Every structure is written in C-alpha cells, then in structure tokens.
Amino acid sequence: MRPVLILASQSPARASLLTRAHLPYETVVSHVDEDAALAEHGPLSPSDTALLLARAKAEAVASLEVAEGRVILGCDSVFELDGESYGKPYTADVAVERITAMSGRKGTLHTGHWLVDRRNGETLGEGAVSSADVYFAQMSREEIDDYVATGEPLQVAGSFTLDGRGSVFIERVDGDPNAVIGLSISTLRRLLAARGISPSHWWRPTP
C-alpha cells in the first residue's frame, strides 16, 4: 500500500527526519523554478519567501496523478541575516562570504511547510512557518575554507548544516532544531491534525 504522505522535496535531510520519526512517505520531486515563483510576487520577507516556495512545491506535486487521494508536503528553508534572505550559495566564493558574515553572530532559519490534502475529491492547502535562531561560534578563515572545501554548505540554505559538519560551529539553537535541519516534525503534526490525520496511526501494525 502506498503511504498517505508525499514529500515534495529531494532533500536527504528532510527524508531522514521523516524516517527517524517512523512516518511513512514517498518522495516526488516538484521541479519548481524557484526564481520564477518568486518573480511573480513583490519583495517578500524571509519567512514569507520560505512559505511561498514550500507552497509552490506542494501544489506542483499535488497537480500530478500520483497525488490523488493523498496528502502532499512541500518545504523550503531560508536563512535570514541582517534582514536579508539567503538560500543555497551554490558556489564556494559565495559560501565563504556568507559564512564569514555569520561568524560569531546570530541568524534565523525559517522553514516553510505547506500541506495539500487531495483526499475525498478535494484539494485543500494550509501552511505554517517554523523559525529558529541559530548562534554561530567565531570561526577562523582557515576553518571556513576547510568547511567550504568539503562541499557540504554549497547546497543548503544559509550555507550550514545542523546535522553534519556545520554542527561544530553552532553554539546553540533557540527554537525547533528540526526546523533548522529542514522540516519541523511538530509543525507537520499540527498541519496533519488540522486535516484529521494522526501520525501515530501510521505506527500501527498492518493487519
């Protein structure tokens, strides 16, 4: 039997969070053009940007035949520093510049969640943002260069990870640490509960 939940993301970190919580899911990548999605709207705050992109991903997958009769979760993370939005750096030069700016300071990681319910012949959507403040240690240029050289920060929002090498540079997190990794399980639970779904039911043995 196919799982009820579809994760509209190719993020290994988000998949790992669902797996560790023993929440069955199937991954269907959305292939959303994020730049095009943002271009359709005016300037947005970092948290609104995260929610908009999460919605775009969820709705793109919800339009597919595979989504019929299921619920689809889209997520997107945006890092905020000095009021500016930072997504994935993609290149080493950008990553070094951003991590240097973050060193010894606090930033906020916003993760948007959007759930689309395609059960019962309807298509209903609802979203929420989970934000957490991240406090970074003072980093030397050598540490920054060594970290960037691993390639780890190039494909993650804010140029750092909490569940990988980047964790050695994080002094503390105020908020849901899972949101920093990319998916707040508690936020997902609330969104599912609003649709009458209890994740605990998925733990029951199959008859």
C-alpha positions as CSV (number, residue, x, y, z in Angstrom):
1,M,0.0,0.0,0.0
2,R,1.3,3.4,-0.9
3,P,2.0,5.8,2.0
4,V,-0.5,8.6,2.5
5,L,2.2,11.2,2.7
6,I,4.1,12.5,-0.2
7,L,7.3,14.6,0.4
8,A,7.7,17.2,-2.4
9,S,11.4,17.5,-1.8
10,Q,14.6,15.8,-2.8
11,S,16.3,16.9,0.4
12,P,18.1,13.9,2.1
13,A,17.9,15.8,5.4
14,R,14.1,16.1,5.3
15,A,13.7,12.5,4.2
16,S,15.9,11.5,7.2
17,L,13.8,13.4,9.6
18,L,10.6,11.6,8.4
19,T,12.4,8.2,8.5
20,R,13.7,8.8,12.1
21,A,10.2,9.7,13.2
22,H,8.9,6.4,11.5
23,L,6.5,8.4,9.3
24,P,6.0,6.5,6.0
25,Y,6.2,8.7,2.9
26,E,7.0,8.7,-0.8
27,T,9.3,11.3,-2.4
28,V,8.1,13.1,-5.5
29,V,10.3,15.9,-6.6
30,S,8.5,19.1,-7.6
31,H,11.0,20.6,-10.1
32,V,9.7,24.1,-9.3
33,D,11.6,27.0,-10.8
34,E,12.1,28.9,-7.5
35,D,13.3,32.1,-9.2
36,A,10.2,32.2,-11.5
37,A,7.9,31.5,-8.5
38,L,9.4,34.4,-6.6
39,A,9.4,36.7,-9.6
40,E,5.6,36.5,-9.7
41,H,5.4,38.3,-6.3
42,G,6.8,41.5,-4.9
43,P,9.5,41.7,-2.3
44,L,8.9,39.2,0.5
45,S,10.2,38.8,4.0
46,P,12.5,35.7,4.5
47,S,9.7,33.8,6.3
48,D,7.2,34.6,3.6
49,T,9.7,33.5,1.0
50,A,10.1,30.2,2.7
51,L,6.3,29.7,2.9
52,L,5.7,30.7,-0.7
53,L,8.3,28.3,-2.1
54,A,7.0,25.5,0.2
55,R,3.5,26.1,-1.2
56,A,4.8,26.2,-4.8
57,K,6.5,22.8,-4.4
58,A,3.5,21.2,-2.7
59,E,1.0,22.5,-5.2
60,A,3.2,21.4,-8.2
61,V,3.3,17.8,-6.9
62,A,-0.4,18.0,-5.9
63,S,-1.3,18.6,-9.5
64,L,0.1,15.2,-10.5
65,E,-1.9,12.0,-10.8
66,V,0.2,10.2,-8.2
67,A,-1.1,12.7,-5.6
68,E,-4.7,11.7,-5.9
69,G,-6.1,10.6,-2.6
70,R,-3.0,11.6,-0.7
71,V,-1.5,14.5,1.3
72,I,1.5,16.4,-0.1
73,L,4.1,18.2,2.0
74,G,6.2,20.9,0.5
75,C,9.1,22.5,2.5
76,D,11.6,25.3,1.9
77,S,14.2,26.9,4.1
78,V,15.5,30.4,4.0
79,F,18.2,31.8,6.3
80,E,17.9,35.4,7.5
81,L,20.8,37.6,8.4
82,D,20.5,41.4,8.9
83,G,17.0,41.2,7.4
84,E,18.3,39.6,4.1
85,S,17.2,36.3,2.7
86,Y,19.9,33.6,2.0
87,G,19.2,30.4,0.2
88,K,21.7,27.9,-1.2
89,P,25.1,29.5,-2.0
90,Y,25.9,27.0,-4.8
91,T,29.5,28.3,-5.2
92,A,32.5,28.3,-2.9
93,D,33.1,32.0,-3.1
94,V,29.5,32.9,-2.1
95,A,29.6,30.3,0.7
96,V,32.9,31.7,2.2
97,E,31.4,35.3,2.0
98,R,28.2,34.3,3.8
99,I,29.8,32.1,6.5
100,T,32.4,34.9,7.2
101,A,29.4,37.3,7.8
102,M,27.7,34.7,10.0
103,S,30.8,34.0,12.2
104,G,30.3,34.9,15.8
105,R,26.7,36.1,15.2
106,K,23.1,35.1,15.3
107,G,20.9,34.4,12.3
108,T,17.4,33.0,11.9
109,L,16.5,29.9,9.9
110,H,12.9,29.9,8.5
111,T,11.4,26.7,7.2
112,G,8.1,26.9,5.4
113,H,5.7,24.0,5.4
114,W,2.7,23.6,3.1
115,L,0.3,20.7,3.2
116,V,-2.1,19.9,0.4
117,D,-4.9,17.4,1.0
118,R,-6.1,15.6,-2.1
119,R,-8.3,13.1,-0.3
120,N,-12.1,12.9,-0.6
121,G,-12.1,14.6,-4.0
122,E,-10.9,17.9,-2.7
123,T,-7.7,19.9,-2.9
124,L,-7.2,21.9,0.3
125,G,-4.0,23.6,1.4
126,E,-2.6,25.0,4.6
127,G,0.8,26.2,5.7
128,A,3.0,27.3,8.6
129,V,6.5,28.6,9.2
130,S,8.8,27.3,11.9
131,S,11.7,29.6,12.7
132,A,14.7,29.2,15.0
133,D,17.6,31.5,16.0
134,V,21.0,30.0,15.3
135,Y,24.1,31.2,17.2
136,F,27.4,30.7,15.5
137,A,30.8,30.4,17.0
138,Q,33.6,32.7,16.0
139,M,35.3,30.9,13.0
140,S,38.8,31.4,11.6
141,R,39.3,31.9,7.9
142,E,41.1,28.5,7.8
143,E,38.1,26.8,9.4
144,I,35.7,28.5,7.0
145,D,37.9,27.5,4.0
146,D,38.2,23.9,5.2
147,Y,34.4,23.6,5.7
148,V,33.5,25.1,2.3
149,A,36.1,22.8,0.7
150,T,34.0,19.8,1.8
151,G,31.2,20.9,-0.4
152,E,28.7,20.4,2.3
153,P,27.5,24.0,2.6
154,L,27.0,24.7,-1.1
155,Q,23.6,23.1,-1.5
156,V,21.9,24.1,1.8
157,A,20.1,27.2,2.9
158,G,22.3,29.6,4.8
159,S,25.5,27.7,3.9
160,F,25.5,25.5,7.0
161,T,24.0,22.3,8.4
162,L,23.0,21.3,11.9
163,D,23.1,17.6,11.1
164,G,26.5,17.5,9.5
165,R,30.0,19.1,9.7
166,G,28.5,22.5,10.2
167,S,27.2,21.5,13.7
168,V,30.7,22.1,15.2
169,F,30.3,25.8,14.5
170,I,26.8,26.2,16.1
171,E,26.8,27.1,19.8
172,R,23.1,26.9,20.3
173,V,19.7,27.0,18.7
174,D,16.7,28.8,20.1
175,G,13.7,27.1,18.6
176,D,12.9,23.7,16.9
177,P,16.2,22.2,15.8
178,N,14.4,20.1,13.3
179,A,13.3,23.2,11.5
180,V,16.9,24.2,11.1
181,I,17.6,20.8,9.5
182,G,14.7,21.4,7.1
183,L,11.4,20.0,8.4
184,S,9.7,20.7,11.8
185,I,8.1,17.4,12.7
186,S,5.9,19.1,15.3
187,T,4.7,21.6,12.7
188,L,3.9,18.7,10.3
189,R,1.9,17.0,13.1
190,R,-0.2,20.2,13.6
191,L,-0.9,20.5,9.9
192,L,-1.9,16.8,9.7
193,A,-4.1,17.1,12.8
194,A,-6.0,20.0,11.2
195,R,-6.9,17.6,8.4
196,G,-7.9,14.9,10.8
197,I,-4.8,12.8,10.4
198,S,-2.9,11.4,13.4
199,P,0.7,10.3,12.5
200,S,0.6,7.9,15.4
201,H,-1.9,5.8,13.4
202,W,0.8,5.2,10.9
203,W,2.8,3.3,13.6
204,R,0.1,0.7,14.0
205,P,0.9,-2.8,12.6
206,T,-0.6,-3.5,9.3
207,P,-3.5,-6.0,9.7
